[in-house]
């Protein structure tokens, strides 16, 4: 084709109406532009105009005659961007587009040259250029985003990267730092801290390690304290939040820890004051964690009759609930108003049913409550604790839900029957003028004890009553020397060994079960024998099992040398068919984030497959743990310490006793 084909010399700059421009069939780019790219070009053109001319050639028909249209050899993206602006009614189809006619070069070759023989700007240059737009021209993220056709989030990310220490940016330019590392450093704008962390680990810094070190003095927004206070209340009080724009930070990191702790203390204090005023407790103490070693006796609510008014209200609400249930039992989906009404009725039923349990007013007057922060950020109230100085003179008649003290520990009830008194405190049948000597009393009661042993050994049903009464007296009553069977329960506080265990589903189930039994105990321990004896067989055995279960201790401590006890724990697990998948899951917090990468991969191999483990092998520790949690979620995989051996198999006690040598076994 001639350089002056159709009267337009090659190289001439012309303005062609947009409606006369077409996509060239000889354009080297076959993969279409992305919608995001076209959006960005349209925004850029709207703000600054077309900065680079399009290159075109006249279109001809099959006979070589000009059609009046032009094919875009270079600049198809800009043409599409202008068409998008037409669609948005920003310009008209007749908008003149500045173009350069090229009939001298091969269209396919120059199109290829346009896309190949160019080098993108280094990302670091982009970061600094965006930062310059903000600093020198005063543009905000939204305005910069509009002018360059990117999202405001992208602009904020680039501005944050532009604030990284120039020294670290230069290392990035030189190839000594990766983009992922620079993104990790950008979590804070404190350039001195950025450089200090880099100097500590040089270029071997793992991005997750960089983030952890730069936020180690902060509190994550997912922390229970932050969840209690709320980010809005924290920022309103003057607190600042550090955001990680490059990862899912779940709300960021709270920088003012002292302020956060002050707000938490104030919130728990207000909750305690409200509780004390509303319910009449003698005291209510706020605590970040439940003070397990409080040394107090605990009382529980007891069943009470509803008032006539409350009973009538409960029957009315229950009747409406039943009527709605019958009306909508076949409905696949409830209307919003019906569903909301069901929720209201259920809440009212729960409120009224709760009135069936109440504390003794006398106990409330001398008892208190702990207001503590749960591990999920909610407020938990533990009621009914009596301080030693508030105990009644005769502690034996007081009931306790937690046996914080056993016989003789508080100086009460630590002596045997006195001369002239039987075990119930009544005078014996001997003449007061002829008291029995201590020696004779010991002699006679020894013979009686032998007779009790002989008879009891032949009556296992009564033995269960005696043992259950002895365990119950010591577990549910403080200092109550009210048992004749010399069995003492020894229990440990599992919360000391596993933080947050009381907040798990299993922990709450145990607490509910214990509370349910505590509520049924007679207030006077002198009535305990009759209570246990009058239970039906299944209930008595359930109480016996509960008390016995409270003494189980299969915790292995570093200094423990109990291989035989731990082996017995393995036998017990098999006997009760323990399946820990119902109580525990391998999560980042519970296991995967607390072991090595090798252990994580082995867990995935066992629980999923060798191929799955291989796919994770190249990940960083934090990413690997998170991915493993998802893979293992539905597999039922357990670490060896939590597995129960099948019948006939070797128990898992050797795993639990790992590290105990043969000498320790012999010494035991």
Beta strands, then each sheet from edge to edge (+ up, - down):
strand 1: 13-17
strand 2: 21-23
strand 3: 54-60
strand 4: 66-74
strand 5: 96-101
strand 6: 219-220
strand 7: 241-242
strand 8: 253-254
strand 9: 283-287
strand 10: 297-298
strand 11: 302-303
strand 12: 357-358
strand 13: 368-373
strand 14: 379-386
sheet 1: 1+ 5- 3- 4+ 2+
sheet 2: 6+ 8- 7+
sheet 3: 9+ 13+ 14- 10+
sheet 4: 11+ 12-
end
